[in-house]
Amino acid sequence: MKPYVKMNQEELLALQKELEQEFTAVKSRGLSLDMSRGKPSAAQLDISMGMMDVLNSSTDLKCETGVDCRNYGVIDGIPEAKRLLGAMSEVDPEKIIIYGNSSLSIMFDTIARCMSHGVMGHTPWSKLEKVKFLCPVPGYDRHFTMTEFFGIEMINVPMLPTGPDMDMVEKLVGEDPLIKGIWCVPKYSNPQGITYSDETVRRFARLKPAAKDFRIFWDNAYSIHHLYEEDQDFLIEILGECERAGNPDMVYKFTSTSKVSFPGSGIAAVAASEANLEDFRNYMKMQTIGHDKLNQLRHVRFFKDLDGLHAHMKKHADIIRPKFELVIRKLEENLGGLEIGSWTKPKGGYFISFDSMEGCAKAIAARAKEAGVVLTPVGATFPYGRDPKDTNIRIAPTFPTDEELSMATDIFILSVKLASVEKLLAQ
């Protein structure tokens, strides 16, 4: 079929009639399919069930230093958990603090501390006339809703195939002392699946911020979430680059096992310079006497080391890789050459990013919902829920069964075609 944009009015009307008939038939099936969030499937959760058996009432529950993990203490994590997540984060164990189950919670706490008490002795952000954050777009919706919650002004920075537009980042950060941070998902980014290039990481490490308390919020959520064993993206380790650039304190690096073991029951960590970690520990002393060491012990004894983590992630990849390939294959077979959309082909992470014709994303999502498919809310991948061009849709292939995913993708494709024809007819 020729590109929709090259069809005349008569051809478009005939196509619309045909698509509407197909849509009516699909709608009559009364389907209810969910592709709204990047949740692991039941099959993925099943591969971690052995973790439930590594601790029981007869298990030695002391960590390697002899601390009883049933009791209070060890505020920043047992040594073996620091080694495990340190290896996962590519940092030495002494540069990491182990928290509870969620890296998102650490990020929230960190912003709250910056607002109330400032960063390493600097003026608390809440006492400033305004605070601004840079937000690469499209990006992770929960970063944006968190930032909005604290009343921080968000500034869009376009994502390029190499990562955020660093010309723009360098200019803004260097000129405006009210810019205090930037959100980054540097490997297999949410939602595009982009991994920052070597040059991008090095330019981040060499930033010259006008604000002395500027921090890079480096959310390395998908550091080991590869889809292919032989074709993986590589990301330069940011802490080492910052040290070499003379900016050791400029980055907070977050990670967790949320999509490695059990979402909501994993372990999370922050890696940073010693000065930053001391800042973290000072407020942690007021917040907790220690996080869940039994869960830390459970993870360590199940995964053992980085090789164990990689072997486990290969099992995840074997489950979700066919799902990504199914969606991409269907998009290519049914939308390729029509010039009504483009999509990413990630090598890892949890999402496929789809860009429609300008002004069509909301109409596509509405059509899909009408036929029984729930997508991530359009606009969610931009600050304030506003996609200025109304084009971006995040596709989350992992949670549905293969059969559900196939049906949902077909409905999504049909919705793209219908919304695109309607847009062209209205012009």
N, C-alpha and C positions, 0 to 999 in steps of 0.2 A: 504494500500500500504506500502511496506517495505521502510526503509530509503533509500534515494537516494545514499548515500555513500556506501551502500551494494549492489547496482545494478552492473551488469557486463556491458561491452560495448554494447552488443546487446540489452539489456533491456533499456539502456539509449538512444540509437538511436531510438528505437521504441517509447519511451516516448517523445523524442524531436519532432518526426514527428507528433504525436498526438497533442502536445501542440502548434506547429506551425500552424496546421490547425485551432485550436480554436482561436489562436491569430489573424490569417488572417480574420476570421469571425467577431471578435470584432472590429478590425481596420476598417473594411468596414463600420461600423456604423457611423463613423465620429463624435465621441463624443468629447465634450469639458468640462472637469471636473477639478475643482481646489481644491486641498487639500494642498496648499503651505504655508498658514499662519493660525495662530490661531485667526481667526476673529469670533466674535459672528454672529449668523445667524439673519435674519430679524425678526424671531419669538422672539429672545432674545431682540432685540432692541425695539420691540413693547411693552414689559412689562414695559419699562421705559417711555413710552409716556406721562403718567400722570404728569411727571416732567415738561412738557411744559406748564401745566395749573396752576401751583402753584403760579406763578408770572404773574401779568398783570398790566394794567395802573392804576387800583384802589387799588393795593396791598400796604400795609405798607412795605416799603423797607428799614426800619431801623433794624439793628441788635439789640441784647438784651442790648447793652451798649448805644444805641441811635445814633450810627454812621449811617449816610445816605450811604447805599451801592452803590448808584449811583455815588458817588463822590470819590475823591482821599482819600488815607489814609489807616491805619491799614495794615502795611507792611507785617506782618507775619500771617495774617488770622483772621477772626472774631471769637469770643470766642466759639460760638456754632459749628462752623466747626472744630475747634481744638478739641472740646469734641468728635465729631462724628468720625473723623479720628484717634484721640487718642485712642478711644475705639476699633476701628478696628485694630489699631497697638498695642494694649495692653500696652499703656503708658499713663502717666498723661498728661493732655492738655498742661501744661507748658513745656513739653519736645518735642513739635512738632511745626513745621512751615508749614503753608499751602502755596502752590505755585499755579501754573496755572493748565493746563489740563493734564500734562504728567510727570510721574516719570522719564522717560527716559531723558527728558530735564533737570531735576534736576541733574541726574547723569552726564550728559554731562557738565553742568555748574560747577559741583563740580570738575571734572577732570581738566577743563580749569582753574579754580581758583588755584588748586594745582600746575598746571604747571606754571602759571604766578606769583602767589604770595605766594605759599607755604601753609603749614598747620600750623596754630596757631604759626606763627613766625619762622618756620623752613625754610630752603633754598628752594626757588622755584624749582620744579622738572625740569623745563626747563634749569636750570643752572647746573644740575648734568651731569656727563659723560654718565649716562644711568639710565633709570627707568624701573623696571620690575613689572609685575603683575602675580599672580597665577590665573589660569583659570581651574576650575573643568570641566572635559569633559566626555561625551558630555554636552554642555551647551547652553546658550542663544546667538544666533548669533549676536544680536545687541550689547551686551556687548563687544564682540570681535571686531566688526568693529569699535566701538567707541574707544577702546583702541589702535587699529592699527592706527586710524586717528591721534592720538596724538604722534605716534612714540614710544609707550611704548612696550617693549619686553614682549611677553606672554609665560608663561611656563605652559604646560599641567599638570594637577593633575587628576589622575583617580578618577571617581566617584565609590563608593562602595554602597551596599544596605543601608548603614548607613549615607551616605553623602561623602564628599571628603575624600581621604586617609589622615587621620590626622597625621600619622607618617611622611609622606612626607611633609605635610604643616608645622608641627612643626620644622622639620629639616631645611627646606629652609628658613622659616621666621626667625628662630633663628640665622642662620649663615650669611645671606646676607643682608647688610644694604641698598642695591639698590632695594630690594623687598618692594614696598610701599603699596601694596594692594592685595586683593583677591576678586573676584566676587563670590557671593553666591545667589542662588535662593533656600532658605532653606526649603520651604514647597511646595510640589507637583512640584518638580523642572522641569524646561524646559530643555530637553524634556522627561525625564524619569519618572516624577511623584514621585520622591523620597522625603521623608521628613527626615530631619536630625535627628538622634537619640539624646536622652538626653546627652549621653556621648560626641557625636560630638560637640554639642552646648557648653557644659561645657569646652571642650578642646579648642574651639575657644576663649572663654572668658578668658582662662588662658594662652594664647599665650604669649611668651616672645620675641617680635620682636627685631631684631638688629637695625631696623630703628625706631626712636622715633616718626616719623610721619607716621608710618604704619596704614592703616585703612582697616577695613572689610566693603566692600560694600554689605550690606545685603538687597537684593532686594526681599522684601516679597510680591511679586506680586499676589500670590494666597492664601493669608492668610485665606480667608473665602470662597474659591471656592471648596467646597466639592461636591462630586457626590452623596454621601449617607448620609442620616440624622442620621442613627444609627451606621455607620461604618466610622469614621473620624480619620485622623491622628492628632496627637498632637505635637506641637512644643514648646519647652521652649522659653520664651521671652529673647532675647539676651541682651538687655540693662541692665536689672536687674542682669543677670548673670555676665556681665562685671563689674558692680558696686561692686558686692559681691567679685569678683576676684581681685579688686583693679585696674582695667583697664577701668574706666568709659568713657574715651575719645576714645576708640579704634574702635568704630563702628558707621557707618552711616546706618540708617534703612529707606528704601524707601518704599512707598506704593502709590496706587492710586485707583480711582474708574473706571479706563478705561474699565474693563470688568465687571463692576457692573452696571453702568448707560450707558453712551454713549462714546465709544472710540473716543478720540479727543475732547470730550466736558465734560470730568469728572473733578475731582479735585485730586491733588497730594500733597504729603507731605513728609517731612523728619523728623525723630525722632532721637535725639542724646542727648549727655550731654549738660549742660548749656554752658560749655566752647566752645564746637563745634558749638552750635547754635549761640553764639555770633560771632564766626568766619563767619558763614553764613550771619548773619544780616549785618555785616560790609560791605560785598561786595554787598548785596542786595540793600543797600542805594544808590549805584551808578547805579544800574540796573533798579530799578522800584520805583514808589511811592506807589505801591500796586497792587496786582493781582486782578482778576475778582471776586469781592465780591458778585455780583449778582448771579454768578454761585454757589458760596459757599452757599449763602442763599437758592437758589433753591434746592440744594442737601439736606440741613438740613431740610427744610420744607417738602420735599418729603419723606425722609427716617426716619426723626425724631431722631432715636437713634439706638443703636447696634441691638436691637431686630428687628427693621424695616429693617436693612441691612440683617440680617439673614433670615427673612421672604422672602425678595426679592431674595436672593441667592438660596433659596429653589425652587423658580419658575425657575431660570436659570437651576438648577440641573435637574428638571423634564423635561426640554427640551433637554438637552445635554446628560444626562445619557443613554437614549436608543441608542444614536449614538455611544458612547463608547462601550456599550455592543454589538451592532451590529458588529462593527469592530473586537472586541476580539473574539466573537463567530465564525465569519467567519475565522479568523486566526486559531483558535483552530480546527475547523472542517476540514479545507483544508490543513493546514500545520503541524498540530500536529503529532508528530512521524516521520516526514520526515527528521528531523535533518538538515534542510537547513535554519533555522532562529529561533530567539527567540524574545520575545516582553514583554513589561511591562504591568501590569494591575493596573493602578493608581486608587486611591480613590478620586482624585481631580485634579485640574489644567485643562490644555487645550490640552495635547498631549499624544500620545502613542509613545514610542520609540521602533523601530524595528532594530535588528541587524541581518544582513544577514551572509552567509558564507563569509570568508575573501576574499576581492577582487571583491565582487559582487554588492555593493551598486550602483555604477555609472551605471552599466549595467542594473540594475533593473529600475532605474529612467529613463534611456534612452528608455527602452522598454515601460514603462508606458506612457511616453510622446508621443511615436509613436502611441499609442492606444488612446491618447486623455486625459490623466490624468497628471496634473502638480503637482509635489511634491516639498517640500522644497529642494533647491539645495543640493545635496550630498556634505558633507564636511562643510556645514554651521554651524553645531553644534560643530566645532572645530576652534581654532584660525587659522587665515590666510586661512580659507576655506579648510584646509588639514586634512582629516581623515586618519591617518597613516595606518590603516588596511582596509580602504574603506568598512566599514561595516554598519555604522549608518544611519538610515533614520528616520526623524521625521514625524509622521503621525498626521495631524490636522483634527479631525473629525467634528468640530463644525459648520463650515460655510455652507457646502452643505446641500441640502434638504435630507431627509431620502432616497429617491429614488436615487438621485445622489450619495450619500455616498455608498449605496449598490453596485451600478455599479462600482464606483471608487475602492472600496475594492476588488471586484472580479477581476478587471483588475490588481490591484497591486499584488494580489496573483498569478495570471497567469504569471506576469512579474518575480516574485520571482522564480517560478518553472522553467521558461525558462532560466533565467540567471544562475541558479544553475546547471541545466543540462549541459549548455554550458561550465560552469567552470569545471565540472567533466570530460566532454569529452575531454577538452583541456589538462588535467593533464596527 
